[in-house]
């Protein structure tokens, strides 16, 4: 573990020396696996093994979090280099955030959030081995996370649910390995193992979506769509053919406990199935189902069936302009009889390289916000902006702010018209 942390830290600090274009054209998905350059210098992306996906012979930009996909046209953040037969990638996105949530249930707090990620891959005959490690500073914000109106989810202390707060993620967000075997120019089979890892359930985790990347706030739909992105024990097997991917996961249903620096016991007691389809370079679609055995630490007798469907869209416009959008729906069918729906529509528009404008609208049926576990329909609309300054080819500093409007029944006691404000500074290496 100590070696892995040092490896990622070294990759992040060395990023400027690795310098390579952070935007890469999508390569021919049938280009195959060319022999890597052994010089240890920068690698051109097109026509190398690094230019194809980790799970098959498709454009590298399609890979998102875990084994999830995004549109081929989306950018693949990270800086890359070669070391012998290995291709290395590093990515850093860290932010200092101040959150001020108004109303009778609001609060304020300053905290750090983000991720540091490193990956290493190499060709093995007709296959590709990929190793990935992702760390987060979230545990440093404390067990009670940060204020976020209408959010609910994991326990803070093993005794109570977090309400109107976003829980911190684990120090180790992902430590995973995958191997894909090429069956033909268009087909491959793969195996993914994570401890922790991300099962084949839902769209890519929110911090990895191009439509949500600049937004410092977690969605209140997180536990309907992508909350399984940190799961202690995941095994996924899948098949890829052209733009299609079918995969099945066996994983641990229980959410991580309140101890954010440890590793929970893997149980592999839950199952998920996901079908993904990229019909063109601009679209990525998925539908998935999962049975989560005893996901809640504070309610261990309750199981959950989760259904999700999502569509991601990305298009580069004239000049440096681009637009990224995600529409997603989730359903939690609980063993206590509740069927709880949620939906999100989010987008990020970049008029040029320095500026990003983002927005998110959400609607949720939630049975945790009230005192008697009644189902309440709540919603949130947020908008924000960030400006980045490039300090080197691969590093940039940014300042941003967001404002959110929360909508909830008066009986929940939020008072008046609660609002959420965030200001943040970030540093990104890509």
C-alpha beads as a LAMMPS data file, in Angstrom:
LAMMPS data file: protein, C-alpha beads

430 atoms
429 bonds

1 atom types
1 bond types

-500.0 500.0 xlo xhi
-500.0 500.0 ylo yhi
-500.0 500.0 zlo zhi

Masses

1 110.0

Atoms # bond

1 1 1 0.000 0.000 0.000
2 1 1 2.771 2.446 0.937
3 1 1 4.511 1.735 -2.375
4 1 1 1.290 2.432 -4.312
5 1 1 0.748 5.766 -2.589
6 1 1 4.343 6.811 -3.284
7 1 1 4.018 5.728 -6.903
8 1 1 0.954 7.872 -7.520
9 1 1 2.429 10.849 -5.672
10 1 1 5.599 10.642 -7.726
11 1 1 3.600 10.434 -10.958
12 1 1 1.578 13.508 -10.014
13 1 1 4.634 15.571 -9.054
14 1 1 6.448 14.552 -12.221
15 1 1 3.519 15.495 -14.457
16 1 1 5.136 18.606 -15.976
17 1 1 8.159 16.544 -16.964
18 1 1 5.896 14.026 -18.656
19 1 1 4.326 16.889 -20.601
20 1 1 2.276 15.781 -23.543
21 1 1 -0.788 17.274 -25.216
22 1 1 -3.669 16.913 -22.774
23 1 1 -6.207 16.707 -25.605
24 1 1 -5.724 13.731 -27.926
25 1 1 -7.531 12.933 -31.165
26 1 1 -9.533 9.733 -31.099
27 1 1 -7.534 6.997 -32.873
28 1 1 -8.789 4.414 -35.301
29 1 1 -10.477 1.791 -33.070
30 1 1 -9.176 -0.950 -35.338
31 1 1 -5.571 0.226 -35.289
32 1 1 -4.553 -2.786 -33.195
33 1 1 -1.766 -2.972 -30.624
34 1 1 1.465 -1.571 -32.021
35 1 1 4.751 -2.205 -30.240
36 1 1 5.440 0.437 -27.568
37 1 1 8.329 2.861 -27.709
38 1 1 10.992 1.788 -25.190
39 1 1 12.801 5.115 -25.087
40 1 1 11.017 6.341 -21.948
41 1 1 10.110 9.623 -23.669
42 1 1 6.715 11.045 -24.555
43 1 1 4.433 8.800 -26.562
44 1 1 2.189 9.831 -29.451
45 1 1 -1.292 8.551 -28.666
46 1 1 -2.561 7.542 -32.094
47 1 1 -1.414 4.182 -33.402
48 1 1 -0.015 2.914 -30.116
49 1 1 -1.448 0.536 -27.559
50 1 1 -2.056 3.591 -25.388
51 1 1 -4.460 4.867 -28.041
52 1 1 -6.906 2.001 -27.539
53 1 1 -9.225 1.309 -24.633
54 1 1 -8.219 -0.808 -21.673
55 1 1 -11.084 -3.241 -22.292
56 1 1 -10.920 -3.575 -26.090
57 1 1 -9.953 -2.129 -29.484
58 1 1 -11.937 1.087 -29.252
59 1 1 -10.730 4.695 -28.749
60 1 1 -9.028 5.262 -25.400
61 1 1 -11.227 8.310 -24.684
62 1 1 -14.224 5.999 -24.197
63 1 1 -12.925 4.699 -20.858
64 1 1 -14.365 6.400 -17.759
65 1 1 -14.509 5.254 -14.112
66 1 1 -14.327 1.542 -13.288
67 1 1 -15.423 -0.266 -16.454
68 1 1 -17.980 2.428 -17.407
69 1 1 -17.932 4.248 -20.752
70 1 1 -18.295 7.859 -21.879
71 1 1 -18.616 9.301 -25.430
72 1 1 -15.571 8.704 -27.634
73 1 1 -15.381 12.437 -28.413
74 1 1 -14.884 13.387 -24.755
75 1 1 -11.415 14.352 -23.566
76 1 1 -9.319 11.813 -21.685
77 1 1 -7.780 13.741 -18.789
78 1 1 -4.292 12.765 -17.729
79 1 1 -0.636 13.030 -18.648
80 1 1 1.120 10.027 -20.117
81 1 1 4.586 8.606 -20.567
82 1 1 6.282 5.260 -21.222
83 1 1 8.601 3.227 -19.009
84 1 1 9.886 0.164 -20.790
85 1 1 6.883 -1.970 -21.758
86 1 1 4.593 0.007 -19.446
87 1 1 2.448 3.000 -20.344
88 1 1 1.898 5.288 -17.330
89 1 1 -0.851 7.839 -16.693
90 1 1 -1.269 10.414 -13.918
91 1 1 -4.192 12.715 -13.155
92 1 1 -4.722 15.233 -10.332
93 1 1 -7.860 17.216 -9.484
94 1 1 -7.873 18.827 -6.036
95 1 1 -10.057 21.645 -4.707
96 1 1 -10.395 23.762 -1.601
97 1 1 -14.115 24.499 -1.143
98 1 1 -16.229 26.663 1.144
99 1 1 -19.885 25.562 1.376
100 1 1 -22.603 27.764 2.904
101 1 1 -26.069 26.158 2.958
102 1 1 -28.854 28.444 4.208
103 1 1 -32.136 27.728 5.983
104 1 1 -33.007 26.002 9.242
105 1 1 -31.191 22.797 8.229
106 1 1 -28.183 24.510 6.644
107 1 1 -24.590 24.821 7.800
108 1 1 -21.217 26.040 6.550
109 1 1 -17.781 24.489 6.232
110 1 1 -14.448 24.739 4.423
111 1 1 -12.985 21.464 3.166
112 1 1 -10.721 19.796 0.612
113 1 1 -11.990 17.366 -2.023
114 1 1 -10.824 15.732 -5.228
115 1 1 -8.637 12.859 -6.350
116 1 1 -5.127 11.785 -7.334
117 1 1 -5.002 8.918 -9.793
118 1 1 -2.272 6.814 -11.356
119 1 1 -2.476 3.960 -13.860
120 1 1 -0.041 1.607 -15.563
121 1 1 -0.761 -0.672 -18.523
122 1 1 1.067 -2.992 -20.855
123 1 1 0.329 -5.412 -23.657
124 1 1 0.518 -9.133 -22.915
125 1 1 0.287 -10.989 -26.214
126 1 1 -3.256 -10.434 -27.485
127 1 1 -4.281 -8.875 -24.185
128 1 1 -3.900 -5.701 -22.147
129 1 1 -3.175 -5.515 -18.410
130 1 1 -4.164 -2.306 -16.619
131 1 1 -3.471 -1.340 -12.993
132 1 1 -5.145 1.686 -11.406
133 1 1 -4.955 3.452 -8.037
134 1 1 -7.055 6.455 -6.996
135 1 1 -6.758 8.372 -3.717
136 1 1 -8.911 11.122 -2.187
137 1 1 -8.330 13.798 0.485
138 1 1 -12.006 13.493 1.565
139 1 1 -11.312 11.786 4.934
140 1 1 -9.512 14.941 6.063
141 1 1 -12.830 16.831 6.055
142 1 1 -14.051 14.742 9.028
143 1 1 -16.670 12.043 9.443
144 1 1 -19.613 14.397 8.925
145 1 1 -18.534 15.398 5.408
146 1 1 -19.697 18.776 4.131
147 1 1 -23.057 20.621 4.178
148 1 1 -25.281 19.872 1.166
149 1 1 -29.028 20.472 1.411
150 1 1 -31.270 17.461 0.602
151 1 1 -28.380 14.983 0.534
152 1 1 -28.581 11.693 2.428
153 1 1 -26.468 8.564 2.483
154 1 1 -23.819 6.739 4.450
155 1 1 -23.435 6.894 8.207
156 1 1 -21.065 9.391 9.816
157 1 1 -20.280 7.613 13.055
158 1 1 -21.886 4.158 12.869
159 1 1 -24.921 5.397 14.847
160 1 1 -26.753 7.954 12.680
161 1 1 -27.388 8.726 9.018
162 1 1 -25.859 11.803 7.448
163 1 1 -28.662 14.181 6.434
164 1 1 -28.194 17.419 4.484
165 1 1 -24.519 16.535 4.220
166 1 1 -22.415 14.754 1.616
167 1 1 -20.354 11.958 3.149
168 1 1 -16.573 11.888 2.663
169 1 1 -15.217 9.228 0.343
170 1 1 -12.557 6.702 1.311
171 1 1 -8.851 7.533 1.233
172 1 1 -8.437 4.703 -1.308
173 1 1 -11.218 5.199 -3.850
174 1 1 -10.027 2.517 -6.262
175 1 1 -7.278 -0.096 -6.317
176 1 1 -8.034 -2.282 -9.299
177 1 1 -6.609 -4.452 -12.061
178 1 1 -8.146 -5.459 -15.376
179 1 1 -7.139 -7.793 -18.176
180 1 1 -8.749 -7.758 -21.605
181 1 1 -8.132 -10.404 -24.272
182 1 1 -8.595 -9.461 -27.922
183 1 1 -10.808 -11.989 -29.733
184 1 1 -10.859 -10.118 -33.076
185 1 1 -10.349 -6.591 -34.369
186 1 1 -13.814 -5.698 -33.021
187 1 1 -14.304 -8.018 -30.034
188 1 1 -12.711 -8.690 -26.666
189 1 1 -13.422 -10.300 -23.310
190 1 1 -12.254 -8.803 -20.012
191 1 1 -11.983 -9.321 -16.272
192 1 1 -11.845 -6.485 -13.718
193 1 1 -10.990 -6.905 -10.020
194 1 1 -11.195 -4.090 -7.478
195 1 1 -10.534 -3.717 -3.751
196 1 1 -12.029 -1.217 -3.688
197 1 1 -13.505 -0.961 -7.150
198 1 1 -16.620 -0.033 -9.110
199 1 1 -19.173 -2.663 -10.201
200 1 1 -21.106 -2.551 -13.468
201 1 1 -23.966 -0.468 -12.082
202 1 1 -24.987 3.016 -13.168
203 1 1 -23.266 5.702 -15.250
204 1 1 -19.661 6.767 -14.569
205 1 1 -19.151 8.186 -11.077
206 1 1 -20.065 11.875 -10.985
207 1 1 -16.513 13.199 -10.524
208 1 1 -15.492 11.395 -13.739
209 1 1 -18.350 12.637 -15.929
210 1 1 -17.444 15.388 -18.402
211 1 1 -20.842 16.974 -17.674
212 1 1 -20.022 17.267 -13.944
213 1 1 -16.233 17.603 -13.800
214 1 1 -16.007 21.330 -12.873
215 1 1 -18.847 21.113 -10.309
216 1 1 -17.469 20.825 -6.736
217 1 1 -20.760 19.489 -5.328
218 1 1 -21.922 15.877 -5.313
219 1 1 -25.374 15.236 -6.828
220 1 1 -28.211 14.500 -4.384
221 1 1 -29.024 11.609 -6.785
222 1 1 -25.658 9.998 -5.956
223 1 1 -27.184 7.102 -3.974
224 1 1 -29.661 6.297 -6.750
225 1 1 -27.108 6.175 -9.570
226 1 1 -23.394 5.804 -8.832
227 1 1 -22.804 5.405 -5.076
228 1 1 -21.303 1.932 -5.609
229 1 1 -18.198 3.476 -7.207
230 1 1 -16.249 2.668 -4.013
231 1 1 -16.992 -0.971 -3.170
232 1 1 -14.700 -3.217 -1.152
233 1 1 -14.709 -6.292 -3.327
234 1 1 -15.659 -6.246 -7.034
235 1 1 -15.247 -8.862 -9.752
236 1 1 -16.582 -7.971 -13.222
237 1 1 -16.485 -10.066 -16.385
238 1 1 -17.546 -8.617 -19.703
239 1 1 -17.647 -8.842 -23.496
240 1 1 -17.067 -5.960 -25.929
241 1 1 -18.072 -5.901 -29.607
242 1 1 -17.697 -2.634 -31.538
243 1 1 -19.875 -0.108 -29.701
244 1 1 -21.516 -2.667 -27.389
245 1 1 -20.464 -3.903 -23.958
246 1 1 -22.210 -6.463 -21.746
247 1 1 -20.837 -7.064 -18.256
248 1 1 -21.741 -8.833 -15.020
249 1 1 -20.390 -8.005 -11.549
250 1 1 -20.305 -9.858 -8.268
251 1 1 -19.580 -7.411 -5.485
252 1 1 -20.028 -6.443 -1.836
253 1 1 -23.428 -4.848 -1.279
254 1 1 -22.600 -3.098 2.007
255 1 1 -21.572 0.550 1.702
256 1 1 -18.199 1.522 3.194
257 1 1 -18.349 2.000 6.961
258 1 1 -17.573 5.207 8.863
259 1 1 -13.828 4.505 8.977
260 1 1 -12.482 6.188 5.857
261 1 1 -8.836 5.097 6.108
262 1 1 -9.366 1.318 6.345
263 1 1 -10.313 -1.570 4.051
264 1 1 -13.683 -3.232 4.693
265 1 1 -14.233 -6.980 4.503
266 1 1 -15.177 -8.173 0.987
267 1 1 -18.299 -10.361 0.811
268 1 1 -19.228 -10.649 -2.906
269 1 1 -22.894 -11.080 -1.943
270 1 1 -24.477 -8.817 -4.592
271 1 1 -24.893 -8.886 -8.375
272 1 1 -25.117 -6.283 -11.157
273 1 1 -25.595 -6.428 -14.935
274 1 1 -24.972 -3.528 -17.328
275 1 1 -25.448 -3.093 -21.081
276 1 1 -23.612 -0.155 -22.649
277 1 1 -23.809 1.164 -26.211
278 1 1 -21.906 3.959 -27.966
279 1 1 -23.871 4.494 -31.210
280 1 1 -21.575 7.322 -32.348
281 1 1 -18.578 9.256 -31.072
282 1 1 -20.907 11.787 -29.395
283 1 1 -23.165 9.447 -27.400
284 1 1 -22.804 6.850 -24.656
285 1 1 -25.847 4.966 -23.350
286 1 1 -26.216 2.450 -20.539
287 1 1 -28.899 0.506 -18.690
288 1 1 -28.133 -1.514 -15.585
289 1 1 -29.648 -3.506 -12.748
290 1 1 -28.188 -4.490 -9.415
291 1 1 -29.246 -6.410 -6.337
292 1 1 -27.548 -4.932 -3.262
293 1 1 -27.541 -7.198 -0.238
294 1 1 -27.824 -5.250 3.038
295 1 1 -26.303 -2.009 1.709
296 1 1 -27.047 0.116 4.817
297 1 1 -24.934 -0.433 7.922
298 1 1 -27.673 1.060 10.151
299 1 1 -30.471 -1.002 8.556
300 1 1 -28.823 -4.365 7.803
301 1 1 -32.090 -6.228 7.250
302 1 1 -33.044 -4.135 4.213
303 1 1 -31.979 -5.159 0.707
304 1 1 -32.214 -3.089 -2.478
305 1 1 -32.779 -3.657 -6.183
306 1 1 -31.459 -0.737 -8.197
307 1 1 -32.281 0.116 -11.809
308 1 1 -30.504 2.865 -13.750
309 1 1 -30.489 4.252 -17.287
310 1 1 -28.422 7.121 -18.625
311 1 1 -27.413 8.964 -21.781
312 1 1 -24.200 10.970 -22.045
313 1 1 -23.525 13.425 -24.866
314 1 1 -20.329 15.268 -25.770
315 1 1 -19.572 17.454 -28.773
316 1 1 -16.678 19.722 -29.650
317 1 1 -17.964 22.898 -31.246
318 1 1 -16.234 25.648 -33.185
319 1 1 -12.819 26.666 -31.875
320 1 1 -12.302 25.624 -28.236
321 1 1 -16.006 25.320 -27.475
322 1 1 -17.535 22.070 -26.219
323 1 1 -20.741 20.863 -24.584
324 1 1 -21.142 17.823 -22.302
325 1 1 -24.515 16.600 -20.998
326 1 1 -25.824 13.671 -18.954
327 1 1 -29.435 12.634 -18.372
328 1 1 -29.918 9.779 -15.895
329 1 1 -32.706 8.009 -14.022
330 1 1 -32.485 5.666 -11.055
331 1 1 -34.949 3.523 -9.108
332 1 1 -34.364 1.966 -5.696
333 1 1 -36.757 -0.888 -4.903
334 1 1 -36.353 -1.517 -1.194
335 1 1 -37.324 -4.693 0.614
336 1 1 -39.542 -2.598 2.922
337 1 1 -41.831 -1.933 -0.074
338 1 1 -40.687 1.580 -1.003
339 1 1 -39.989 2.315 -4.677
340 1 1 -37.929 5.509 -4.841
341 1 1 -37.204 7.278 -8.133
342 1 1 -34.600 9.934 -8.927
343 1 1 -33.516 11.837 -12.039
344 1 1 -30.737 14.246 -12.948
345 1 1 -29.949 16.433 -15.943
346 1 1 -26.536 18.104 -15.892
347 1 1 -24.348 19.928 -18.400
348 1 1 -21.029 21.738 -18.766
349 1 1 -20.402 24.261 -21.531
350 1 1 -16.895 25.504 -22.340
351 1 1 -16.893 28.644 -24.504
352 1 1 -13.087 28.483 -24.523
353 1 1 -10.244 26.777 -22.668
354 1 1 -10.212 29.007 -19.527
355 1 1 -13.959 29.148 -18.831
356 1 1 -16.479 26.434 -17.860
357 1 1 -20.163 27.017 -17.102
358 1 1 -22.037 24.151 -15.426
359 1 1 -25.609 23.449 -14.348
360 1 1 -27.521 20.593 -12.738
361 1 1 -31.201 19.879 -12.107
362 1 1 -32.294 16.992 -9.845
363 1 1 -35.488 15.411 -8.557
364 1 1 -35.559 12.729 -5.853
365 1 1 -38.049 10.632 -3.890
366 1 1 -36.392 10.343 -0.470
367 1 1 -37.564 8.445 2.630
368 1 1 -34.687 9.526 4.907
369 1 1 -35.104 13.313 5.185
370 1 1 -38.249 13.239 7.370
371 1 1 -38.581 12.036 10.987
372 1 1 -41.005 9.188 10.211
373 1 1 -39.371 7.820 7.036
374 1 1 -42.215 9.059 4.874
375 1 1 -41.461 9.526 1.166
376 1 1 -40.847 13.167 0.234
377 1 1 -40.274 14.582 -3.239
378 1 1 -37.464 17.135 -3.251
379 1 1 -35.375 18.849 -5.895
380 1 1 -32.408 21.079 -6.507
381 1 1 -31.293 23.389 -9.318
382 1 1 -27.703 24.646 -9.373
383 1 1 -25.547 26.737 -11.692
384 1 1 -21.901 27.726 -11.519
385 1 1 -18.798 28.899 -13.328
386 1 1 -15.042 28.343 -13.070
387 1 1 -12.105 30.134 -14.695
388 1 1 -8.773 28.323 -15.093
389 1 1 -5.298 29.742 -15.676
390 1 1 -2.723 27.437 -17.251
391 1 1 0.530 27.591 -15.308
392 1 1 2.232 25.001 -17.538
393 1 1 1.315 22.724 -20.398
394 1 1 -0.323 20.187 -18.082
395 1 1 -1.163 22.128 -14.905
396 1 1 -3.876 24.714 -14.357
397 1 1 -5.276 26.717 -11.425
398 1 1 -8.927 27.689 -11.227
399 1 1 -11.374 29.802 -9.231
400 1 1 -15.100 29.160 -9.286
401 1 1 -18.448 29.538 -7.568
402 1 1 -21.896 27.937 -7.668
403 1 1 -25.388 28.721 -6.398
404 1 1 -28.142 26.154 -5.749
405 1 1 -31.892 26.479 -5.211
406 1 1 -33.379 23.758 -2.987
407 1 1 -37.054 22.739 -3.210
408 1 1 -38.652 20.711 -0.400
409 1 1 -42.055 20.362 1.336
410 1 1 -42.591 22.837 4.176
411 1 1 -43.154 19.944 6.605
412 1 1 -39.464 18.996 6.362
413 1 1 -38.529 22.226 8.133
414 1 1 -35.981 23.721 5.768
415 1 1 -37.593 27.132 6.204
416 1 1 -38.305 29.777 3.557
417 1 1 -36.328 29.335 0.366
418 1 1 -33.067 27.543 1.278
419 1 1 -30.054 28.125 -0.927
420 1 1 -26.621 26.595 -1.251
421 1 1 -23.494 28.559 -2.150
422 1 1 -20.010 27.269 -2.844
423 1 1 -16.773 29.004 -3.750
424 1 1 -13.683 27.017 -4.604
425 1 1 -10.117 27.053 -5.852
426 1 1 -8.752 24.055 -7.706
427 1 1 -5.560 22.681 -9.200
428 1 1 -5.694 20.172 -12.047
429 1 1 -3.049 18.187 -13.898
430 1 1 -4.252 16.688 -17.160

Bonds

1 1 1 2
2 1 2 3
3 1 3 4
4 1 4 5
5 1 5 6
6 1 6 7
7 1 7 8
8 1 8 9
9 1 9 10
10 1 10 11
11 1 11 12
12 1 12 13
13 1 13 14
14 1 14 15
15 1 15 16
16 1 16 17
17 1 17 18
18 1 18 19
19 1 19 20
20 1 20 21
21 1 21 22
22 1 22 23
23 1 23 24
24 1 24 25
25 1 25 26
26 1 26 27
27 1 27 28
28 1 28 29
29 1 29 30
30 1 30 31
31 1 31 32
32 1 32 33
33 1 33 34
34 1 34 35
35 1 35 36
36 1 36 37
37 1 37 38
38 1 38 39
39 1 39 40
40 1 40 41
41 1 41 42
42 1 42 43
43 1 43 44
44 1 44 45
45 1 45 46
46 1 46 47
47 1 47 48
48 1 48 49
49 1 49 50
50 1 50 51
51 1 51 52
52 1 52 53
53 1 53 54
54 1 54 55
55 1 55 56
56 1 56 57
57 1 57 58
58 1 58 59
59 1 59 60
60 1 60 61
61 1 61 62
62 1 62 63
63 1 63 64
64 1 64 65
65 1 65 66
66 1 66 67
67 1 67 68
68 1 68 69
69 1 69 70
70 1 70 71
71 1 71 72
72 1 72 73
73 1 73 74
74 1 74 75
75 1 75 76
76 1 76 77
77 1 77 78
78 1 78 79
79 1 79 80
80 1 80 81
81 1 81 82
82 1 82 83
83 1 83 84
84 1 84 85
85 1 85 86
86 1 86 87
87 1 87 88
88 1 88 89
89 1 89 90
90 1 90 91
91 1 91 92
92 1 92 93
93 1 93 94
94 1 94 95
95 1 95 96
96 1 96 97
97 1 97 98
98 1 98 99
99 1 99 100
100 1 100 101
101 1 101 102
102 1 102 103
103 1 103 104
104 1 104 105
105 1 105 106
106 1 106 107
107 1 107 108
108 1 108 109
109 1 109 110
110 1 110 111
111 1 111 112
112 1 112 113
113 1 113 114
114 1 114 115
115 1 115 116
116 1 116 117
117 1 117 118
118 1 118 119
119 1 119 120
120 1 120 121
121 1 121 122
122 1 122 123
123 1 123 124
124 1 124 125
125 1 125 126
126 1 126 127
127 1 127 128
128 1 128 129
129 1 129 130
130 1 130 131
131 1 131 132
132 1 132 133
133 1 133 134
134 1 134 135
135 1 135 136
136 1 136 137
137 1 137 138
138 1 138 139
139 1 139 140
140 1 140 141
141 1 141 142
142 1 142 143
143 1 143 144
144 1 144 145
145 1 145 146
146 1 146 147
147 1 147 148
148 1 148 149
149 1 149 150
150 1 150 151
151 1 151 152
152 1 152 153
153 1 153 154
154 1 154 155
155 1 155 156
156 1 156 157
157 1 157 158
158 1 158 159
159 1 159 160
160 1 160 161
161 1 161 162
162 1 162 163
163 1 163 164
164 1 164 165
165 1 165 166
166 1 166 167
167 1 167 168
168 1 168 169
169 1 169 170
170 1 170 171
171 1 171 172
172 1 172 173
173 1 173 174
174 1 174 175
175 1 175 176
176 1 176 177
177 1 177 178
178 1 178 179
179 1 179 180
180 1 180 181
181 1 181 182
182 1 182 183
183 1 183 184
184 1 184 185
185 1 185 186
186 1 186 187
187 1 187 188
188 1 188 189
189 1 189 190
190 1 190 191
191 1 191 192
192 1 192 193
193 1 193 194
194 1 194 195
195 1 195 196
196 1 196 197
197 1 197 198
198 1 198 199
199 1 199 200
200 1 200 201
201 1 201 202
202 1 202 203
203 1 203 204
204 1 204 205
205 1 205 206
206 1 206 207
207 1 207 208
208 1 208 209
209 1 209 210
210 1 210 211
211 1 211 212
212 1 212 213
213 1 213 214
214 1 214 215
215 1 215 216
216 1 216 217
217 1 217 218
218 1 218 219
219 1 219 220
220 1 220 221
221 1 221 222
222 1 222 223
223 1 223 224
224 1 224 225
225 1 225 226
226 1 226 227
227 1 227 228
228 1 228 229
229 1 229 230
230 1 230 231
231 1 231 232
232 1 232 233
233 1 233 234
234 1 234 235
235 1 235 236
236 1 236 237
237 1 237 238
238 1 238 239
239 1 239 240
240 1 240 241
241 1 241 242
242 1 242 243
243 1 243 244
244 1 244 245
245 1 245 246
246 1 246 247
247 1 247 248
248 1 248 249
249 1 249 250
250 1 250 251
251 1 251 252
252 1 252 253
253 1 253 254
254 1 254 255
255 1 255 256
256 1 256 257
257 1 257 258
258 1 258 259
259 1 259 260
260 1 260 261
261 1 261 262
262 1 262 263
263 1 263 264
264 1 264 265
265 1 265 266
266 1 266 267
267 1 267 268
268 1 268 269
269 1 269 270
270 1 270 271
271 1 271 272
272 1 272 273
273 1 273 274
274 1 274 275
275 1 275 276
276 1 276 277
277 1 277 278
278 1 278 279
279 1 279 280
280 1 280 281
281 1 281 282
282 1 282 283
283 1 283 284
284 1 284 285
285 1 285 286
286 1 286 287
287 1 287 288
288 1 288 289
289 1 289 290
290 1 290 291
291 1 291 292
292 1 292 293
293 1 293 294
294 1 294 295
295 1 295 296
296 1 296 297
297 1 297 298
298 1 298 299
299 1 299 300
300 1 300 301
301 1 301 302
302 1 302 303
303 1 303 304
304 1 304 305
305 1 305 306
306 1 306 307
307 1 307 308
308 1 308 309
309 1 309 310
310 1 310 311
311 1 311 312
312 1 312 313
313 1 313 314
314 1 314 315
315 1 315 316
316 1 316 317
317 1 317 318
318 1 318 319
319 1 319 320
320 1 320 321
321 1 321 322
322 1 322 323
323 1 323 324
324 1 324 325
325 1 325 326
326 1 326 327
327 1 327 328
328 1 328 329
329 1 329 330
330 1 330 331
331 1 331 332
332 1 332 333
333 1 333 334
334 1 334 335
335 1 335 336
336 1 336 337
337 1 337 338
338 1 338 339
339 1 339 340
340 1 340 341
341 1 341 342
342 1 342 343
343 1 343 344
344 1 344 345
345 1 345 346
346 1 346 347
347 1 347 348
348 1 348 349
349 1 349 350
350 1 350 351
351 1 351 352
352 1 352 353
353 1 353 354
354 1 354 355
355 1 355 356
356 1 356 357
357 1 357 358
358 1 358 359
359 1 359 360
360 1 360 361
361 1 361 362
362 1 362 363
363 1 363 364
364 1 364 365
365 1 365 366
366 1 366 367
367 1 367 368
368 1 368 369
369 1 369 370
370 1 370 371
371 1 371 372
372 1 372 373
373 1 373 374
374 1 374 375
375 1 375 376
376 1 376 377
377 1 377 378
378 1 378 379
379 1 379 380
380 1 380 381
381 1 381 382
382 1 382 383
383 1 383 384
384 1 384 385
385 1 385 386
386 1 386 387
387 1 387 388
388 1 388 389
389 1 389 390
390 1 390 391
391 1 391 392
392 1 392 393
393 1 393 394
394 1 394 395
395 1 395 396
396 1 396 397
397 1 397 398
398 1 398 399
399 1 399 400
400 1 400 401
401 1 401 402
402 1 402 403
403 1 403 404
404 1 404 405
405 1 405 406
406 1 406 407
407 1 407 408
408 1 408 409
409 1 409 410
410 1 410 411
411 1 411 412
412 1 412 413
413 1 413 414
414 1 414 415
415 1 415 416
416 1 416 417
417 1 417 418
418 1 418 419
419 1 419 420
420 1 420 421
421 1 421 422
422 1 422 423
423 1 423 424
424 1 424 425
425 1 425 426
426 1 426 427
427 1 427 428
428 1 428 429
429 1 429 430
